[in-house]
Every structure is written in C-alpha cells, then in structure tokens.
Amino acid sequence: MTYDLFIGDRLFSSWSMRGWLMLEKFDLPYRSHMIGLYSGTMAEDMSALAPARLVPALRLPDGMVVGESLAMAETLAERHPETGLWPTDPAARATARWLCAEMVAGFTALRGECPMQLKHCWQGFDPSPETLADLNRIETLWAHARAVSGAESGPLFGYYSLADVFYTPVAARIIGYGLPVSDANRAYCVELLADTPVRQWRAMGLTLTYDPFPYALDLPSLPWPIGEPSDARPVEDGPSVNAKCPYSGKPVTHFLELDGQRWGFCNAFCRDKTVADPGAWPKFTAMVSAVNDS
Ligand SMILES: N[C@@H](CCC(=O)N[C@@H](CS)C(=O)NCC(=O)O)C(=O)O
C-alpha cells in the first residue's frame, strides 16, 4: 500500500509541505512526484489528476485522487485512525480541526505579503497592519489550543498532530521574515523548523537553484537559523571514504567534500541534499561517525 503525493517546489510550496508532512511524520508509505510549479508544465503535469489542479494532490493506493490539503488530512486520518493524525481527545480534536480549517480559509494578508520561502531570513521586513492582525489571530489560536490541551510548549496539543503540520509553513514565514511574535511562540516556530523531516524537506528544496529567486526582497538576509553551519561542497571526483551510498547502498558516483573528507552518493540529488544540510540526514551522519569515531 503506497500513496502517491504530488508536490510543487519545496522551497516555496507551503501547501505541498503540509501534504508531505502528513505522510512523512506519521510514517505512511508514499512516493513523491514533482509538479512544475514554476517551469510552465504544471497544467500538463497535473492532467492525469484532473479535476485536481493544485498541489498537493494525493492518489490513494486504489487510484482515487484527493485534492485540497484538508480533505487529504481527513482522508488519511479516516484510513489510519491508529496514527494519531488528529488528537485523540475529542475537545482537542475539535480544536485542532478548527485551527486547520482557519488556516486554510484565512490569514490572506500574511500569506500574500510573506510567501513561504525557506532560504532567507530577511532583515528589516516591515509587515502591514493587516499582516500584524493575522499574526495576532494566529497567536490567539495557538494560545487557545494550549489552553484546551494544557501543553505549555512544544506541539500545540501535547504531541505532534495535524495542527502542527498546518502551522509549520506559518512558522517558516515568521522566521523567514522576522515577524514579531512572543518569545514562546518564536521558540515553537524554531522547534517546528528544527524537526529533522522539515530540515530534510528544506535541504531537498535547496538542491534546485532559481534565477531570479522567487519572491526576492531588496533586503539583507541572515543565514537560516536552523542546522549547523557547514563547509560541505560538491566535488567532481572521488575517491570517497565510502564505496556505497549511505541511502541506497548502491555504488557511489557523485561526491562531496566535508571537513577534508570525500563522501560518495549514488546520484546528484542525494549528494546535493546532503551538501545543503549534512546534519539533517541520520544515515549520512551515522556513516561519518562510524568512520571518524572508530
Ligand atoms: N486550498 C489548497 C491550496 C493549494 C495551493 O494553493 N497550492 C499552490 C502551491 S502552494 C498551487 O498549486 N499553486 C498553483 C496555482 O495556483 O496555479 C489546499 O489546501 O491544498
């Protein structure tokens, strides 16, 4: 049983990120398929999924297609009640549904003014009063969720649920545009973004380069605040310390250099996602530690 998930460019497609987290965070089996959001091929790429026309879209193992993130979430929760996609407590579950529905329907100023991008932390961004009102509303909803669940920090309902999935791209906007929220809510945002799957999503997004960069601002930017600074860089040749790719076990063909050592991978994508954030990949870090700590 495997789901097919259709997504757009990872650095920018906030809804795709939600769709992916629904599967990845809850250990549901899936294959990802990229749709050309910026390449001009979107309509053609989506044609087999009609009438779905936006990403994400989900194809169920029986071939049925579901569009719209909230419908995907409900479908997965119904099919996998054991996974805890929604909180188990009825009051928490109702509140989580409310937060997700309001995310889908609302915050148009924030969404329009601060498109999700996972590369820059813009400095000196000046949000409009409408965006500040959206942020205020989001903080009110998060406080309400915590009052219902009793969770003072961490996931909104005490353990990771669809509510955290739906607000992860909001966290990326708060951090990426330096938007004003309470210290506690900033810490929650950083925690969401520091989660290994989110780091992996971002690292995969960084394998693509954009010229011009979508949604660029004429502002200085700081490095993304999550993940260790690393001097990893792609290199043309080996030999590498390892003969087999840490991800697939296949012979290595693509190489990176990190801290004076060369490491190999079986394709450019896996090499480049590792260059983007080496610490986000447990199979890579375990391989490096096994060699260097022995
Ligand atoms: N309401 C939809 C929104 C999906 C959406 O807007 N996706 C964007 C990418 S983040 C998209 O497909 N944009 C392409 C377009 O508008 O043509 C959902 O909840 O899934």
The ligand as a Gaussian input file, in Angstrom:
#p B3LYP/6-31G(d) Opt

LIG

0 1
 N       -6.538000      25.132000      -0.841000
 C       -5.445000      24.374000      -1.412000
 C       -4.335000      25.334000      -1.730000
 C       -3.262000      24.682000      -2.592000
 C       -2.398000      25.705000      -3.297000
 O       -2.723000      26.916000      -3.372000
 N       -1.283000      25.230000      -3.855000
 C       -0.416000      26.098000      -4.615000
 C        1.037000      25.759000      -4.319000
 S        1.487000      26.112000      -2.647000
 C       -0.624000      25.850000      -6.091000
 O       -0.885000      24.738000      -6.513000
 N       -0.473000      26.914000      -6.891000
 C       -0.541000      26.821000      -8.301000
 C       -1.580000      27.700000      -8.903000
 O       -2.230000      28.449000      -8.150000
 O       -1.746000      27.646000     -10.113000
 C       -5.028000      23.299000      -0.411000
 O       -5.432000      23.408000       0.753000
 O       -4.351000      22.326000      -0.764000

